[in-house]
């Protein structure tokens, strides 16, 4: 046949047809952050923040908000307000208000999972207060709010102030047997946004919160990690004796979980965590350069940490949230049928959990 | 007469190469005995032919003045003939060693290739004083290296052959002389090293060259297109090089080389796709450096075919793939551009190709101006005028630069053209189109052959042993065998003890 005209036509089509496409970068509004708030009548209020890079306008981001039955319903409403083609492929942060999370997040999370353009690496965060207000407010001394939140979460999770909670990890913990998902909590703090703690979920329901103070301890109990810093008051300076205070960084932590079936059918779990750190600050009357005295300090740290770890675990058991993943180890210690028969949620409270933390000072600097 | 006796004594048997040449010529003219009348009739209207008569000696000379060495001509032929006695003529003859010719056809060919035809009575002789005007040996313009030999082949076939002979002092280096072009009668030498080469390639190359029936062959790159396995492919199927060291390395690797008279590039066959990415420099550097540079060339290949296309597909379809910070600057610079990314990219690519072509055609002095003008126009004005985004400039420029990293100019030109197809596919179907395009290239490449061997050697057929001299340049102690593509009967090349 006439090959030449056909191939010429094909090339012509290849050149001409792309001109019809509207999906060009500058006409796309890519949502960077979205917040979800509870609204009356079981509705949700959704706010999206879309960065703009138009040199002719001064605004750095567009904000749109709407109330709807579902997230997609609200999306349709605010799509009418913008000239940009709204897409979700660059979404980085999802903010849920605590009030909404206390009800249930399953609808919201499911609609996100269904959207294939949303990356599993999107960060899931709760907001103490109104999520829309947190996202809409401009914080003078920071970047554009959406980026500020994203980087804050990234930084905080990199030094284990908060766990790394992306959609992937949240979902993995949700579907895995024997562990419950967690998420960080943010709150507005005047001119800044601050990390407020760690939210503990039971399935998609927000149950309890771990305060900032225990965040690193929680990380130590949750698994192996590198990097992180912590300060600890070893003893209050009561009646004249000087107070003892220690601060250490570059924490290297490793934990091991042993599951034992004790007589009478009770499950006994031991969490052994060894963590090392470089002592940056030590205020007290012991000399760290003397081995014996340093060991004393170390054992004191271990003691205090063990104590608060046990308290933390008790608290988790009280709320019936297995955020540490103890269930995984229990599951692995028994057969599948036995695990299936076990109602872990109920059994969890009855489990005896014992934490043993050991601190070791890697180095203590030049000061003798 | 002493003269004719001397001539008869001094006749050198016709060489094997000449017999070879006779094979090429149509047989009907061969039978005619060479006569002065016939020769002059053949060259009638060639005003540059010189015919001199020496009645004293009954000698006629017919030759082309511009093809002969004037010094030799006047010193050894003309002056004895003009002034000397018969003895002087005899001495002259002894010195120059003429060929006696029996066929008119051969005589005419010899005159055409710079011989002097001497007619003495019924006999005809040819003195070879061929010395055309030739360029001196200089550096290669297209294949420069930093370390290693700097000489390059010239247009003169004998100079080129001499450069190879000087590097390979072996009687095993054999040369087959062929002639191509019914009008041009261009000499083609096929070179190979006996016992290293697989003779099937020599036979096949010889056969293919002999089958060419065309008026003229002007360059090696023209000859190889007549020898192609796949005539419609965009890829060159034989490697050509201007560097004697490169060609010698191909010869000792068991490949066949071909020199075409009048062309400074020499071909090597069979060839694989990956050979185009290696340069002699790799072997003269330390092996780690050589390997790094070779890997860099493959990266350059990927960049040059896909970078602009990726820009188009990403800005049109896949905004998810861009890091957030880059996305902002990209949108910002794109926001003033009135065209879709495809047209923007095509516009810039065509501009760069225009610049390159103009730069290649213009003399060096004006070429610099083009560089400056082009640099300003493309680098600054196009962005400020809102014709393109500055990130596209980076993409286009880096893919253009990357295309020049590929040592073979022919290959780099082919790859640059493929890029346009990929850009269009990317603009039409995004990354899917890009993948389609690349898949089509891979399929096409796998189907190509060079002299009946796979073009993707040693990747397909899978010969990981050869990879250490393809993707990296392993230390010489590791390079012990000749490439499998040349299927050499003598595989070991390096017997050095470690």
HADDOCK unambig.tbl for C-alpha pairs under 7 A between the chains (distance, minus, plus):
assign (segid A and resid 14 and name CA) (segid B and resid 424 and name CA) 5.92 0.50 0.50
assign (segid A and resid 14 and name CA) (segid B and resid 425 and name CA) 6.77 0.50 0.50
assign (segid A and resid 14 and name CA) (segid B and resid 428 and name CA) 6.05 0.50 0.50
assign (segid A and resid 15 and name CA) (segid B and resid 424 and name CA) 6.22 0.50 0.50
assign (segid A and resid 17 and name CA) (segid B and resid 428 and name CA) 6.99 0.50 0.50
assign (segid A and resid 18 and name CA) (segid B and resid 427 and name CA) 5.88 0.50 0.50
assign (segid A and resid 18 and name CA) (segid B and resid 428 and name CA) 5.25 0.50 0.50
assign (segid A and resid 19 and name CA) (segid B and resid 340 and name CA) 6.23 0.50 0.50
assign (segid A and resid 23 and name CA) (segid B and resid 316 and name CA) 5.80 0.50 0.50
assign (segid A and resid 23 and name CA) (segid B and resid 317 and name CA) 6.49 0.50 0.50
assign (segid A and resid 24 and name CA) (segid B and resid 315 and name CA) 6.08 0.50 0.50
assign (segid A and resid 24 and name CA) (segid B and resid 316 and name CA) 4.71 0.50 0.50
assign (segid A and resid 24 and name CA) (segid B and resid 340 and name CA) 6.89 0.50 0.50
assign (segid A and resid 25 and name CA) (segid B and resid 315 and name CA) 5.22 0.50 0.50
assign (segid A and resid 25 and name CA) (segid B and resid 316 and name CA) 6.20 0.50 0.50
assign (segid A and resid 25 and name CA) (segid B and resid 319 and name CA) 6.73 0.50 0.50
assign (segid A and resid 25 and name CA) (segid B and resid 331 and name CA) 6.06 0.50 0.50
assign (segid A and resid 26 and name CA) (segid B and resid 331 and name CA) 5.10 0.50 0.50
assign (segid A and resid 26 and name CA) (segid B and resid 334 and name CA) 6.31 0.50 0.50
assign (segid A and resid 26 and name CA) (segid B and resid 335 and name CA) 5.36 0.50 0.50
assign (segid A and resid 53 and name CA) (segid B and resid 328 and name CA) 5.70 0.50 0.50
assign (segid A and resid 53 and name CA) (segid B and resid 331 and name CA) 6.10 0.50 0.50
assign (segid A and resid 53 and name CA) (segid B and resid 332 and name CA) 4.95 0.50 0.50
assign (segid A and resid 54 and name CA) (segid B and resid 332 and name CA) 5.60 0.50 0.50
assign (segid A and resid 54 and name CA) (segid B and resid 335 and name CA) 6.58 0.50 0.50
assign (segid A and resid 55 and name CA) (segid B and resid 332 and name CA) 6.35 0.50 0.50
assign (segid A and resid 89 and name CA) (segid B and resid 320 and name CA) 4.99 0.50 0.50
assign (segid A and resid 90 and name CA) (segid B and resid 320 and name CA) 5.50 0.50 0.50
